[in-house]
Amino acid sequence: MSEMLSQDEIDALLRGTSESSKPEANPEEHLDSMESDALGEIGNISFGNSATALSTLLQQKVEITTPIVSEVTIDALRERYPTPHVALRVGYTEGLKGENVLVLTREDAAIISDLMLGGTGIGVDPEGLDEIRLSAVQEAMNQMMGAAATSLSTVFSKKIDISPPLVEVFDATKNQTIIDRLELWETMVLIEFNLKVGTLIDSKIVQIAPVQFGKQLVNELMAATSPAPVAPAPAAAPAAPKQEAPKAPAPAAQQPVRPAAKSVPEVAVSQAEFMPL
């Protein structure tokens, strides 16, 4: 008689069945290593142009370098930003479909706003980010993302345009922030850049977008850099059969050349006649 399973063994089997029945992760919801590298390169190109635009606005040397690409969930994002930050939501109106968010620390945003308003950026109180100063940050980011869109237009060989960014001081630990309103993305792409503004800022600026938007950028890059298909060459007409040239008659076998005989003149011969005696 077969042995009966214990309740613990039955529970273990049930747990194994339930775990194996879980749906596998959809690869479309995540980036592979090639897509992450491509996004880093896109960010490097577009934000390099943004640094030039921001440098002109702030009259300071600006460097935006070394993008690092990763994926985060909304819960991980809340843990990452336990203190209030400044977020700017940027939507695309032409060439691309979707939107993304830029995140700055309040200290960096306060310095940028002060420089935009003609200040020195020294000793600025981050708590003083009123509506006027937030508008100055908004304009700086608008110029910066406009320059990035121009770079993407060149790389993707198509016109790309953005809407004016929406700015907000957000607290990621609370609900109803600018990030929560972006369709509550389940998984997000996070691209982190080093930001340097003269000797005033040595910090980070972060770009956040849905995974699908990141894949859209990669697809656009692949389409723009793929070589154009080569049209097949027209089929050649069948070659006319070659007509053989008539063969020259084979030279007759050469006979040994003999020396020609010398012609001897003919001499007339007559009957000899004698005188009579």
C-alpha positions in Angstrom: 0.0 0.0 0.0 1.4 3.4 -0.9 2.4 5.9 1.8 0.1 8.8 2.4 1.5 12.4 2.1 1.6 14.5 5.2 -0.1 17.8 5.4 3.3 19.6 5.3 4.2 17.8 2.1 0.9 18.6 0.6 1.3 22.3 1.5 4.8 22.3 0.0 3.5 20.8 -3.3 0.8 23.4 -3.4 3.3 26.2 -2.8 5.5 24.9 -5.6 2.5 24.7 -8.0 1.4 28.3 -7.2 5.0 29.6 -7.7 5.4 27.8 -11.0 2.1 29.1 -12.2 3.2 32.8 -11.8 3.5 34.5 -15.2 7.0 35.1 -16.4 8.2 38.7 -16.6 7.4 40.3 -19.8 10.7 41.3 -21.6 8.9 44.2 -23.1 8.7 45.8 -19.7 12.4 45.8 -19.1 15.6 46.9 -20.9 18.3 44.6 -22.0 22.0 45.6 -21.8 22.1 46.8 -25.4 19.1 49.1 -24.9 20.6 50.5 -21.7 23.8 51.3 -23.4 21.9 52.9 -26.3 19.9 55.1 -23.9 23.1 56.2 -22.2 24.6 57.2 -25.5 21.4 59.1 -26.5 21.5 60.9 -23.2 25.2 61.7 -23.6 24.5 63.3 -27.0 21.4 65.2 -26.1 22.4 66.5 -22.7 25.8 67.5 -24.1 24.0 70.1 -26.2 21.8 71.0 -23.2 24.9 71.9 -21.2 25.9 74.4 -23.9 22.5 76.1 -23.8 22.5 76.2 -20.0 26.0 77.6 -19.9 24.9 80.5 -22.1 21.9 81.2 -19.9 23.8 81.1 -16.6 27.0 82.6 -17.8 28.8 79.8 -16.1 30.7 76.7 -17.4 28.2 73.8 -17.3 29.1 70.1 -17.6 26.5 67.3 -17.8 28.4 64.0 -18.2 28.5 60.3 -17.4 25.0 59.0 -17.7 24.1 55.9 -15.7 21.0 54.0 -16.8 19.0 51.8 -14.4 15.4 50.7 -13.8 13.3 51.6 -10.7 9.8 51.2 -9.4 7.7 53.9 -7.8 8.4 52.4 -4.4 12.1 52.5 -5.0 11.8 56.1 -6.2 10.1 57.2 -3.0 12.9 55.7 -1.0 15.4 57.4 -3.2 13.9 60.9 -2.7 12.9 61.1 1.0 13.3 64.8 1.0 11.5 67.3 -1.3 13.0 67.8 -4.7 12.2 69.9 -7.8 10.6 68.0 -10.7 9.9 69.2 -14.2 7.6 67.2 -16.5 8.5 67.5 -20.2 6.1 66.2 -22.9 6.8 65.7 -26.6 4.5 67.2 -29.1 6.1 66.1 -32.3 8.4 63.3 -33.4 8.1 61.3 -30.2 5.2 60.1 -28.1 5.4 60.3 -24.4 6.9 62.3 -21.6 9.6 62.3 -19.0 10.6 64.0 -15.7 13.7 65.8 -14.7 14.6 65.9 -11.0 16.9 68.4 -9.3 17.7 69.0 -5.7 16.1 72.1 -4.2 19.6 73.5 -3.5 20.6 73.2 -7.2 17.3 74.6 -8.4 17.7 77.6 -6.0 21.2 78.3 -7.4 20.0 78.0 -11.0 17.1 80.3 -10.4 19.3 82.9 -8.7 21.7 82.9 -11.6 18.7 83.3 -14.0 17.6 86.3 -12.1 21.0 88.0 -12.2 22.3 86.9 -8.9 25.6 85.3 -8.0 24.2 81.9 -6.9 26.1 82.2 -3.6 24.4 81.7 -0.2 21.0 81.0 -1.7 18.3 79.7 0.6 16.6 76.6 -1.0 13.6 77.3 1.2 13.1 80.5 -0.8 11.9 78.8 -4.0 8.8 80.9 -4.5 6.7 81.1 -7.7 9.0 83.6 -9.4 12.1 81.5 -8.7 10.4 78.3 -9.8 9.5 80.1 -13.1 13.1 80.9 -13.6 14.1 77.2 -13.1 11.3 76.3 -15.5 12.6 78.6 -18.2 16.2 77.2 -17.7 15.0 73.6 -18.1 12.8 74.6 -21.1 15.9 76.0 -22.9 17.9 73.0 -21.8 15.4 70.4 -23.0 14.7 72.4 -26.2 18.4 72.0 -27.0 18.2 68.3 -26.2 15.3 68.0 -28.6 17.3 69.7 -31.3 20.1 67.1 -30.8 17.6 64.3 -31.1 16.2 65.8 -34.3 19.7 65.6 -35.8 20.4 62.1 -34.5 17.0 60.7 -35.5 16.7 62.7 -38.8 13.2 63.9 -37.9 11.7 67.0 -36.3 11.2 66.6 -32.5 9.5 69.2 -30.4 8.5 69.6 -26.7 5.8 71.3 -24.7 6.8 73.8 -22.0 7.8 71.9 -18.9 5.6 71.8 -15.8 7.5 72.5 -12.6 6.8 71.4 -9.0 8.5 71.0 -5.7 7.5 67.4 -4.9 7.8 65.1 -1.9 8.1 61.5 -3.2 7.0 60.2 0.2 3.5 61.6 -0.4 0.9 60.9 -3.0 -0.4 63.1 -5.8 3.1 64.3 -6.9 4.1 65.1 -10.4 5.5 61.6 -10.8 2.3 59.9 -9.6 0.3 61.7 -12.3 2.4 60.3 -15.1 0.1 57.3 -15.6 1.6 55.6 -12.5 4.4 53.9 -14.3 5.0 50.4 -13.0 8.7 50.4 -14.0 10.7 53.4 -15.0 14.0 54.1 -16.6 16.3 56.3 -14.5 19.2 58.1 -16.3 21.5 59.9 -13.8 23.9 62.6 -15.0 26.7 64.5 -13.2 25.8 68.2 -13.2 28.5 70.8 -12.7 27.9 74.6 -12.8 31.0 76.6 -12.4 32.1 76.2 -8.7 28.6 76.5 -7.5 27.1 73.1 -8.3 28.6 69.6 -8.3 25.6 67.4 -8.1 23.2 65.1 -10.0 20.4 65.7 -12.5 18.1 62.7 -13.1 15.8 62.0 -16.1 12.9 59.5 -15.4 10.8 58.0 -18.1 8.6 54.9 -18.7 10.4 51.8 -20.0 8.3 52.0 -23.2 9.5 55.5 -23.8 13.1 54.4 -23.4 12.5 51.6 -25.9 10.9 54.1 -28.3 14.2 56.2 -28.2 16.3 53.1 -28.8 14.1 52.0 -31.8 14.4 55.5 -33.3 18.2 55.4 -32.9 18.3 52.0 -34.6 16.1 53.1 -37.5 18.2 56.2 -38.0 21.6 54.4 -38.0 20.6 51.3 -40.0 21.9 51.4 -43.6 19.3 52.0 -46.3 18.3 48.8 -48.1 20.1 48.3 -51.4 17.8 47.8 -54.4 18.6 44.6 -56.2 20.4 45.0 -59.5 18.3 44.4 -62.6 18.8 40.9 -64.0 21.3 40.9 -66.8 20.1 40.0 -70.3 21.2 36.5 -71.4 24.5 36.7 -73.1 24.4 36.1 -76.8 26.2 32.9 -77.8 29.7 33.6 -78.8 30.4 33.1 -82.4 33.7 31.5 -83.0 35.8 33.3 -85.6 36.6 31.1 -88.6 39.7 29.3 -88.0 42.6 30.3 -90.3 43.6 27.3 -92.4 46.5 25.6 -90.9 49.7 26.5 -92.7 50.9 23.8 -95.1 53.7 21.8 -93.9 56.8 23.5 -95.0 59.0 21.5 -97.4 62.7 21.9 -97.2 63.8 24.7 -99.5 66.1 23.6 -102.3 68.3 26.0 -104.2 66.9 26.9 -107.6 68.8 25.4 -110.5 70.6 27.9 -112.7 69.1 28.3 -116.2 71.6 27.3 -119.0 71.3 29.1 -122.4 70.5 26.8 -125.3 73.3 26.5 -127.9 72.4 25.9 -131.7 74.2 22.9 -133.1 74.7 22.4 -136.9 76.3 19.8 -139.2 80.0 20.4 -139.7 81.0 21.2 -143.4 84.5 20.8 -144.9 86.1 22.6 -147.8 86.7 20.4 -150.9 90.2 19.2 -151.5 
